[in-house]
Amino acid sequence: MILIIEGMDRCGKSTLVEQLRKRYFINNVRVLVHHSSSPPKVENPNEWEIQHYRQMLDASYMLNYSHDFDIIFDRFHLGAIVYGKKYRNADPEDIYGIENMYIHPNDEIALVLLTDWTHNIMDRDDENSLEGSPSEFDETRIAFEEAFKRSIIPNKLHINIHENGGFKNTYGTVTNFLDGVRNAKSK
């Protein structure tokens, strides 16, 4: 399975990825976790990012289908859509184009979006978030939700942490979703 965990800062992405790696994907010794972050300081960061996501998807499909690896991305292309547009004036269509090239309806690929209400995120903020004001947090959440809706990944789950009963329920909600994806794929 290829699993993409996306969302805003302070919504528990890395914690969830670590829990999944240690507890859910425990039967497969071939688990690869990748954390995406800002592009390096290169002449054209937008072009670099396009090539990066193409290469990552090429490698992921090869490892998943040819070598039975489970791949988990801790932030991936939706983050590039949201933050690339916001900070580098990148065209989101470039990243959506990569999705259209690589993603197919029968792929065992899943997308989980984690969001929360602004006041909850600000309460958890450690001053290292990219956002600094309530309006920026709202804009980022809305941008992630819009990118998520537009994504053509066939298996998608959006969790609002507060509405789902807090962090304590995130892992169980996600594993139930993943079990459903795997069960549907095996039929």
Backbone as numpy.savetxt, mean C-alpha at the origin, in Angstrom:
# Nx Ny Nz CAx CAy CAz Cx Cy Cz
1.24 -14.60 -2.99 0.40 -13.42 -2.99 1.29 -12.17 -2.99
0.81 -11.17 -3.69 1.43 -9.85 -3.63 0.46 -8.97 -2.84
0.94 -8.40 -1.76 0.11 -7.60 -0.88 0.70 -6.20 -0.76
-0.13 -5.21 -1.01 0.29 -3.82 -0.90 -0.46 -3.18 0.26
0.29 -2.67 1.24 -0.30 -1.96 2.37 -0.01 -0.48 2.15
-1.06 0.30 2.02 -0.94 1.73 1.73 -1.61 2.54 2.82
-1.32 3.83 2.82 -2.03 4.72 3.72 -1.18 5.85 4.23
-1.82 6.63 5.04 -1.22 7.82 5.62 -0.20 7.45 6.69
0.64 8.42 7.01 1.55 8.25 8.14 0.72 8.04 9.42
1.26 7.24 10.32 0.69 7.00 11.65 -0.62 6.20 11.63
-0.80 5.39 10.59 -2.00 4.53 10.54 -1.66 3.06 10.78
-0.42 2.76 11.09 -0.05 1.40 11.46 0.38 0.49 10.33
0.81 1.06 9.20 1.23 0.23 8.06 2.38 -0.70 8.42
3.45 -0.14 8.93 4.64 -0.95 9.22 4.37 -1.97 10.32
3.59 -1.59 11.31 3.23 -2.53 12.37 2.41 -3.68 11.79
1.46 -3.38 10.94 0.65 -4.42 10.31 1.52 -5.33 9.45
2.41 -4.76 8.66 3.29 -5.56 7.80 4.11 -6.52 8.65
4.65 -6.03 9.75 5.45 -6.88 10.63 4.60 -8.01 11.23
3.39 -7.70 11.66 2.50 -8.74 12.20 2.17 -9.78 11.14
1.87 -9.34 9.94 1.55 -10.27 8.86 2.75 -11.15 8.53
3.90 -10.54 8.45 5.11 -11.31 8.14 5.39 -12.38 9.19
5.21 -12.03 10.45 5.54 -12.96 11.53 4.43 -13.97 11.82
3.16 -13.61 11.56 2.07 -14.48 11.98 1.23 -15.04 10.84
0.97 -14.26 9.81 0.08 -14.73 8.75 0.83 -15.50 7.67
1.97 -15.01 7.26 2.74 -15.65 6.20 3.78 -16.60 6.76
3.55 -17.10 7.94 4.54 -17.91 8.66 4.83 -19.24 7.97
3.88 -19.80 7.21 4.09 -21.10 6.57 4.95 -21.00 5.32
5.19 -19.83 4.84 6.02 -19.65 3.66 7.33 -19.00 4.09
8.43 -19.73 3.91 9.73 -19.17 4.27 10.20 -18.14 3.25
9.48 -18.04 2.16 9.83 -17.10 1.09 8.90 -15.89 1.15
9.20 -14.99 2.07 8.43 -13.76 2.20 9.40 -12.59 2.01
9.05 -11.72 1.11 9.86 -10.54 0.86 9.06 -9.31 1.24
9.63 -8.46 2.08 8.99 -7.22 2.49 9.81 -6.06 1.92
9.11 -5.11 1.30 9.78 -3.94 0.74 9.07 -2.69 1.22
9.85 -1.73 1.69 9.29 -0.45 2.12 9.65 0.61 1.09
8.65 1.23 0.50 8.89 2.31 -0.46 8.92 3.64 0.26
9.81 4.49 -0.20 9.90 5.83 0.37 10.12 6.82 -0.77
10.47 8.02 -0.45 10.68 9.05 -1.46 11.78 8.64 -2.43
11.66 9.10 -3.68 12.73 8.80 -4.64 14.04 9.42 -4.18
15.16 8.82 -4.61 16.46 9.41 -4.25 16.65 10.74 -4.96
17.67 11.44 -4.59 17.97 12.72 -5.24 18.60 12.43 -6.60
17.74 12.40 -7.61 18.17 12.17 -8.98 17.66 13.32 -9.84
18.16 13.40 -11.06 17.79 14.51 -11.94 16.29 14.55 -12.20
15.69 13.39 -12.45 14.26 13.34 -12.74 13.59 12.31 -11.81
13.18 12.72 -10.60 12.62 11.76 -9.65 11.33 11.11 -10.15
10.56 11.80 -10.96 9.32 11.21 -11.46 9.61 10.06 -12.41
10.56 10.24 -13.31 10.95 9.16 -14.23 11.56 8.00 -13.45
12.40 8.33 -12.46 12.98 7.28 -11.63 11.88 6.45 -10.98
10.86 7.13 -10.46 9.78 6.44 -9.76 9.00 5.51 -10.71
8.73 5.96 -11.90 8.04 5.12 -12.88 8.85 3.85 -13.14
10.13 4.01 -13.38 10.99 2.84 -13.63 11.06 1.94 -12.40
11.13 2.55 -11.23 11.20 1.79 -9.98 9.97 0.89 -9.82
8.77 1.43 -10.02 7.57 0.63 -9.82 7.41 -0.43 -10.91
7.84 -0.14 -12.11 7.83 -1.17 -13.16 8.76 -2.32 -12.78
9.96 -1.98 -12.37 10.93 -3.01 -12.00 10.46 -3.81 -10.78
9.89 -3.13 -9.81 9.40 -3.83 -8.62 8.28 -4.80 -8.97
7.36 -4.38 -9.83 6.27 -5.28 -10.22 6.78 -6.43 -11.08
7.71 -6.17 -11.99 8.32 -7.26 -12.77 8.93 -8.30 -11.84
9.76 -7.84 -10.91 10.43 -8.75 -9.99 9.42 -9.46 -9.08
8.41 -8.76 -8.63 7.42 -9.35 -7.72 6.64 -10.47 -8.40
6.18 -10.21 -9.61 5.45 -11.25 -10.33 6.34 -12.46 -10.59
7.58 -12.23 -10.97 8.49 -13.34 -11.21 8.71 -14.15 -9.93
9.00 -13.47 -8.82 9.23 -14.18 -7.56 7.97 -14.88 -7.06
6.82 -14.24 -7.24 5.57 -14.82 -6.76 5.16 -16.03 -7.59
5.16 -15.91 -8.89 4.66 -16.98 -9.74 5.69 -18.06 -10.05
6.95 -17.72 -10.14 7.97 -18.71 -10.49 8.63 -19.34 -9.27
8.66 -18.63 -8.17 9.40 -19.12 -7.00 8.56 -19.16 -5.73
7.27 -18.94 -5.83 6.33 -19.05 -4.72 6.64 -18.13 -3.54
7.14 -16.94 -3.83 7.35 -15.94 -2.79 6.04 -15.21 -2.50
5.84 -14.85 -1.25 4.82 -13.87 -0.89 5.55 -12.54 -0.78
4.97 -11.51 -1.40 5.60 -10.19 -1.43 4.69 -9.23 -0.68
5.25 -8.48 0.25 4.49 -7.47 0.99 5.17 -6.12 0.77
4.39 -5.17 0.28 4.88 -3.81 0.11 4.32 -2.93 1.22
5.20 -2.30 1.94 4.85 -1.33 2.98 4.92 0.04 2.29
3.79 0.47 1.80 3.61 1.65 0.96 4.20 1.34 -0.42
3.41 1.70 -1.43 3.86 1.39 -2.79 3.36 2.48 -3.73
2.65 2.10 -4.75 2.34 3.04 -5.83 1.28 4.09 -5.48
0.35 3.80 -4.58 -0.62 4.84 -4.21 0.08 5.99 -3.49
1.07 5.66 -2.68 1.86 6.70 -2.04 2.55 7.57 -3.08
3.03 6.94 -4.17 3.66 7.71 -5.25 2.65 8.61 -5.93
1.42 8.13 -6.09 0.37 8.95 -6.70 0.08 10.16 -5.81
-0.14 9.91 -4.54 -0.53 10.99 -3.61 0.61 11.97 -3.37
1.76 11.45 -2.96 2.86 12.33 -2.58 3.62 12.87 -3.80
3.66 12.09 -4.88 4.31 12.59 -6.10 3.60 13.81 -6.65
2.28 13.75 -6.65 1.50 14.90 -7.14 1.67 16.09 -6.20
1.65 15.82 -4.91 1.69 16.89 -3.91 3.06 17.59 -3.84
4.15 16.81 -3.90 5.47 17.38 -3.65 6.33 17.58 -4.89
6.03 16.84 -5.98 6.88 16.96 -7.16 6.08 17.29 -8.42
4.80 17.57 -8.24 3.92 17.86 -9.37 3.95 16.74 -10.40
4.12 15.50 -9.93 4.14 14.34 -10.82 2.74 14.07 -11.34
2.67 13.54 -12.52 1.39 13.19 -13.14 0.95 11.82 -12.64
-0.15 11.73 -11.89 -0.62 10.45 -11.37 -0.91 9.43 -12.48
-1.21 9.92 -13.68 -1.53 9.02 -14.79 -0.36 8.10 -15.12
0.86 8.55 -14.87 2.03 7.70 -15.11 1.98 6.45 -14.24
1.61 6.61 -12.99 1.56 5.47 -12.07 0.32 4.62 -12.34
-0.82 5.25 -12.61 -2.00 4.47 -12.99 -1.72 3.65 -14.24
-0.91 4.20 -15.15 -0.56 3.47 -16.37 0.20 2.20 -16.07
1.05 2.24 -15.04 1.79 1.04 -14.63 0.80 -0.01 -14.13
-0.16 0.42 -13.32 -1.20 -0.52 -12.85 -1.91 -1.16 -14.04
-2.29 -0.36 -15.00 -3.01 -0.88 -16.17 -2.16 -1.86 -16.97
-0.85 -1.67 -16.97 0.04 -2.56 -17.69 0.24 -3.90 -16.98
0.27 -3.88 -15.65 0.69 -5.05 -14.89 -0.44 -5.83 -14.21
-1.49 -5.17 -13.81 -2.50 -5.81 -12.97 -3.59 -6.42 -13.83
-3.94 -7.67 -13.50 -4.98 -8.38 -14.23 -6.01 -8.91 -13.23
-7.26 -9.07 -13.66 -8.34 -9.46 -12.73 -8.11 -10.76 -11.98
-7.37 -11.69 -12.54 -7.18 -12.99 -11.89 -5.91 -13.08 -11.06
-5.17 -11.97 -10.95 -3.92 -11.98 -10.18 -4.22 -12.14 -8.69
-3.32 -12.86 -8.01 -3.42 -12.94 -6.55 -2.65 -11.76 -5.97
-3.28 -10.61 -6.07 -2.72 -9.37 -5.58 -3.80 -8.66 -4.78
-3.42 -8.08 -3.67 -4.39 -7.41 -2.80 -3.84 -6.05 -2.36
-4.75 -5.14 -2.15 -4.43 -3.78 -1.73 -5.22 -3.46 -0.47
-4.52 -3.05 0.58 -5.14 -2.63 1.83 -4.78 -1.17 2.06
-5.80 -0.35 2.24 -5.60 1.06 2.55 -5.98 1.31 3.99
-5.05 1.88 4.75 -5.30 2.24 6.15 -5.41 3.76 6.26
-6.52 4.23 6.81 -6.70 5.65 7.06 -7.28 5.81 8.47
-7.38 7.04 8.90 -8.00 7.33 10.19 -8.46 8.78 10.14
-9.23 9.16 11.12 -9.69 10.54 11.19 -8.53 11.44 11.60
-8.55 12.64 11.11 -7.45 13.58 11.30 -7.07 13.77 12.76
-8.03 13.98 13.64 -7.68 14.23 15.05 -6.98 13.03 15.67
-7.33 11.81 15.25 -6.65 10.63 15.78 -5.20 10.56 15.30
-4.99 10.85 14.03 -3.63 10.83 13.50 -2.79 11.92 14.15
-3.36 13.08 14.30 -2.60 14.18 14.91 -2.25 13.86 16.36
-3.11 13.13 17.06 -2.79 12.71 18.43 -1.59 11.77 18.47
-1.41 10.98 17.39 -0.29 10.02 17.33 0.94 10.61 16.66
0.84 11.78 16.08 1.93 12.34 15.29 3.16 12.58 16.15
4.31 12.22 15.58 5.59 12.41 16.27 6.40 13.56 15.66
5.71 14.43 14.93 6.33 15.58 14.26 7.18 15.18 13.05
7.15 13.90 12.66 7.90 13.45 11.48 6.99 13.19 10.29
5.71 13.41 10.43 4.77 13.20 9.33 4.99 14.25 8.25
4.65 13.89 7.04 4.76 14.84 5.93 3.74 15.97 6.06
2.63 15.68 6.70 1.58 16.67 6.89 1.81 17.42 8.19
1.38 18.69 8.21 1.59 19.47 9.42 0.35 20.12 9.98
-0.73 20.15 9.23 -1.94 20.82 9.70 -3.14 19.90 9.48
-4.23 20.17 10.18 -5.43 19.35 9.97 -5.88 19.32 8.51
-5.82 20.45 7.83 -6.25 20.46 6.43 -5.34 19.61 5.55
-4.03 19.60 5.85 -3.11 18.76 5.08 -3.41 17.27 5.32
-3.67 16.90 6.58 -4.03 15.51 6.86 -5.31 15.12 6.13
-6.30 16.00 6.14 -7.56 15.72 5.43 -7.33 15.56 3.93
-6.54 16.46 3.36 -6.26 16.39 1.93 -5.56 15.08 1.57
-4.61 14.67 2.39 -3.88 13.44 2.13 -4.80 12.23 2.24
-5.63 12.20 3.27 -6.58 11.08 3.42 -7.49 10.99 2.21
-8.05 12.11 1.80 -8.96 12.14 0.65 -8.22 11.69 -0.62
-6.98 12.14 -0.79 -6.21 11.75 -1.97 -5.94 10.25 -1.98
-5.62 9.66 -0.83 -5.43 8.21 -0.76 -6.74 7.48 -1.06
-7.84 7.96 -0.52 -9.13 7.32 -0.77 -9.50 7.38 -2.25
-9.23 8.50 -2.89 -9.53 8.63 -4.32 -8.63 7.71 -5.15
-7.35 7.65 -4.82 -6.43 6.76 -5.54 -6.84 5.31 -5.34
-7.25 4.96 -4.13 -7.70 3.61 -3.83 -8.93 3.24 -4.67
-9.88 4.14 -4.73 -11.09 3.88 -5.52 -10.76 3.69 -6.99
-9.81 4.45 -7.47 -9.46 4.37 -8.89 -8.60 3.16 -9.22
-7.91 2.60 -8.25 -7.03 1.46 -8.48 -7.81 0.30 -9.10
-7.18 -0.40 -10.04 -7.82 -1.55 -10.66 -7.42 -2.87 -10.01
-6.68 -2.81 -8.92 -6.34 -4.05 -8.21 -7.65 -4.73 -7.83
-7.79 -6.02 -8.15 -9.09 -6.68 -7.99 -9.53 -6.93 -6.55
-8.59 -7.05 -5.64 -8.91 -7.36 -4.24 -8.48 -6.19 -3.38
-9.46 -5.43 -2.89 -9.15 -4.20 -2.15 -9.94 -4.15 -0.84
-9.28 -3.61 0.18 -9.90 -3.40 1.48 -9.46 -2.05 2.01
-10.42 -1.20 2.37 -10.12 0.09 2.99 -10.56 0.00 4.45
-9.64 0.27 5.34 -9.93 0.26 6.77 -9.71 1.66 7.33
-10.75 2.24 7.91 -10.59 3.43 8.73 -10.36 2.90 10.15
-9.20 3.18 10.70 -8.79 2.59 11.98 -9.84 2.83 13.07
-10.33 4.05 13.20 -11.31 4.38 14.23 -12.61 3.62 14.01
-13.11 3.64 12.78 -14.38 2.97 12.49 -14.29 1.46 12.64
-13.08 0.91 12.51 -12.87 -0.53 12.65 -12.61 -0.94 14.11
-12.71 0.00 15.03 -12.56 -0.32 16.45 -11.14 -0.18 16.99
-10.26 0.48 16.24 -8.90 0.71 16.71 -7.90 -0.25 16.13
-6.64 -0.01 16.45 -5.55 -0.83 15.92 -5.70 -2.30 16.27
-6.28 -2.58 17.43 -6.38 -3.98 17.89 -7.17 -4.85 16.92
-8.01 -4.25 16.10 -8.84 -5.02 15.17 -8.28 -5.07 13.74
-7.24 -4.30 13.47 -6.74 -4.21 12.10 -6.22 -5.54 11.60
-5.37 -6.20 12.37 -4.77 -7.47 11.93 -5.85 -8.50 11.60
-6.82 -8.68 12.48 -7.88 -9.66 12.23 -8.72 -9.33 11.01
-9.03 -8.07 10.83 -9.81 -7.66 9.66 -9.03 -7.95 8.38
-7.75 -7.65 8.39 -6.93 -7.87 7.20 -6.75 -9.37 6.93
-6.49 -10.17 7.95 -6.30 -11.60 7.70 -7.59 -12.26 7.23
-8.73 -11.84 7.72 -10.01 -12.37 7.20 -10.16 -12.03 5.73
-9.83 -10.80 5.37 -9.87 -10.38 3.97 -8.91 -11.22 3.12
-7.67 -11.40 3.59 -6.69 -12.17 2.83 -7.10 -13.63 2.69
-7.69 -14.20 3.74 -8.20 -15.58 3.63 -9.26 -15.66 2.53
-10.13 -14.66 2.46 -11.15 -14.62 1.42 -10.54 -14.53 0.03
-9.49 -13.72 -0.11 -8.81 -13.61 -1.40 -8.20 -14.95 -1.79
-7.53 -15.59 -0.86 -6.89 -16.89 -1.15 -7.93 -17.98 -1.43
-8.99 -17.99 -0.66 -10.05 -18.99 -0.89 -10.71 -18.81 -2.24
-10.97 -17.59 -2.63 -11.58 -17.32 -3.93 -10.63 -17.73 -5.05
-9.35 -17.54 -4.85 -8.35 -17.88 -5.87 -8.23 -19.39 -6.03
-8.43 -20.15 -4.95 -8.25 -21.61 -5.02 -9.46 -22.32 -5.62
-10.58 -21.60 -5.80 -11.78 -22.23 -6.37 -11.71 -22.31 -7.87
